[in-house]
Amino acid sequence: KMAGDSRFPDVDTDGSQKSEEMEIVVNVGGVRQVFYGDNLNQYPETRLAELVNCLSGGYDTIFSLCDDYDPGKREFYFDRDPDAFKCIIDVYYFGEIHMKKGICPICFKNEMEFWKVDLKFLDDCCKAHLSEKKEELEEIARRVQLILDDLGVDASESRWKRCQKCIWKFLEKPESSYPARVIAVLSFLFILISSVVMCVGTIPDLQVVDAEGNRMEHPTLDSIETACIGWFTMEYVLRLISSPNKLHFALSFMNIVDVLAILPFYISLTLTHLGAKLMELSNVQQAVQALRIMRIARIFKLARHSSGLQTLTYALKRSFKELGLLLMYLAVGIFVFSALGYTMEQSHPETLFKSIPQSFWWAIITMTTVGYGDIYPKTTLGKLNAAISFLCGVIAIALPIHPIINNFVRYYNKQRVLETAAKHELELMELNSAEGKASGSRSELEDLSKEGKDDPFYSSRIKVSHSDTFIHLLSEEKNYRTRLQSCK
């Protein structure tokens, strides 16, 4: 479509018609819209505003802005999404843009970039939706990248680096191989055994008496405990050595839990053998007993092997606002009803409400509907206050619970969708790689074989790497997004 093409009459270049009074017709995906120059020129950097002044620049300028042009009707054609376009043109009339329900946020962002409309005109509610979608896509890309990194082997890396990666996959990614799954199951069993031994060791009938007459754990249970700690220590040290980022590894919450589960054993062992020389034996025994209580931290190690516990943790993190509201409601109710209960019960000679701080305990167990019965009102007004307090407690607890449950369900479903999407991306990569190899084997390889294997580019042209072909989709946003436009 050159300037001399007979299908197009000469473009009006005399400038007789002012751009503000010009009327242009835009056909986007079969939907025609009529615009006036004075509206479009409010935002001169947009593509539609450039259409107003492009006629004087010739057909090269026109076709650099649109897909086709009808000079007779002065109608510009675009092969774009008409639904997104209807939303984008609101900026010329209202100064802001809202996404309609059902439009993919990433595709809408690409449409705004095509029409050269700044994202600042997108309303805040739609920006939040767009940010959430971008985070999901980044998470999918990150998961795919991790899987590809696990599958690929870099020959330029040293033997020690490759060994580190193998150990890291072996201990951190049970899905990578069958032996890794076995190790994960063994680690899970050691956690359970250690927790059971800690509980069973407190049964008086299973304890033994030492030379000083103090009860201590049975030697057999102590040996099992030592074996479990040895496993935990070896596992932690190997993971620390093989971790790609040791500072991030050491500061991770789950790894801090691992340290808290291991450290008390070695501290108590040190105090038992060396502490008696530095302090009294009774103080040593108290310190050792306090450290042994810290062994309960190892139960949190189960979260490493349980996706359900991890989902619960993340859901609670997302529910800080709702949990704060719950605590605030309870705190207000506890203060009010404990003060009322103390005041109403003062007239009774055998009152159990000695002070307002002591009444806090009664208000807590009443509003949470526990009701131990150790403190209870004896006057009529006190009983009425108690009835109102536990009714208010039920309401205060029930109100924020539903949003917390919704956050858990939303996050759980989101994780499942991300896992499915990551697998789908890998399947697409494998499918495209297979199709590329099949088509190349019929055409390119026959031509290349005729050129001869002496060509220095021969081997590089016929070798198609799985990661080299598709890994750029994870870094170049536009290419990667176009493969996900089916989410519309």
Sequence and secondary structure as in RCSB ss.txt:
>XXXX:A:sequence
KMAGDSRFPDVDTDGSQKSEEMEIVVNVGGVRQVFYGDNLNQYPETRLAELVNCLSGGYDTIFSLCDDYDPGKRE
FYFDRDPDAFKCIIDVYYFGEIHMKKGICPICFKNEMEFWKVDLKFLDDCCKAHLSEKKEELEEIARRVQLILDD
LGVDASESRWKRCQKCIWKFLEKPESSYPARVIAVLSFLFILISSVVMCVGTIPDLQVVDAEGNRMEHPTLDSIE
TACIGWFTMEYVLRLISSPNKLHFALSFMNIVDVLAILPFYISLTLTHLGAKLMELSNVQQAVQALRIMRIARIF
KLARHSSGLQTLTYALKRSFKELGLLLMYLAVGIFVFSALGYTMEQSHPETLFKSIPQSFWWAIITMTTVGYGDI
YPKTTLGKLNAAISFLCGVIAIALPIHPIINNFVRYYNKQRVLETAAKHELELMELNSAEGKASGSRSELEDLSK
EGKDDPFYSSRIKVSHSDTFIHLLSEEKNYRTRLQSCK
>XXXX:A:secstr
  TT TTS     S  S GGG EEEEEETTEEEEEEHHHHTTSTTSHHHHHHH GGG HHHHHTT SEEETTTTE
EEE S HHHHHHHTTHHHHS B   TTS HHHHHHHHHHTT  GGGB HHHHHHHHHHHHHHHHHHHHHHHHHHH
H   TTS HHHHHHHHHHHHHH GGG HHHHHHHHHHHHHHHHHHHHHHHTT GGG EE TTS EE  HHHHHHH
HHHHHHHHHHHHHHHHH S HHHHHHSHHHHHHHHHHHHHHHHHHHHHHGGGTS HHHHHHHHHHHHHGGGGGGG
GGGGG HHHHHHHHHHHHTHHHHHHHHHHHHHHHHHHHHHHHHHHTTSTT S   HHHHHHHHHHHHTT   SSS
   SHHHHHHHHHHHHHHHHHHHHHHHHHHHHHHHHHHHHHHHHHHHHHHHHHHHHHHHHHHHHHHHTHHHHHHH
H TTSTTHHHHH   HHHHHGGGGT HHHHHHTTGGG 
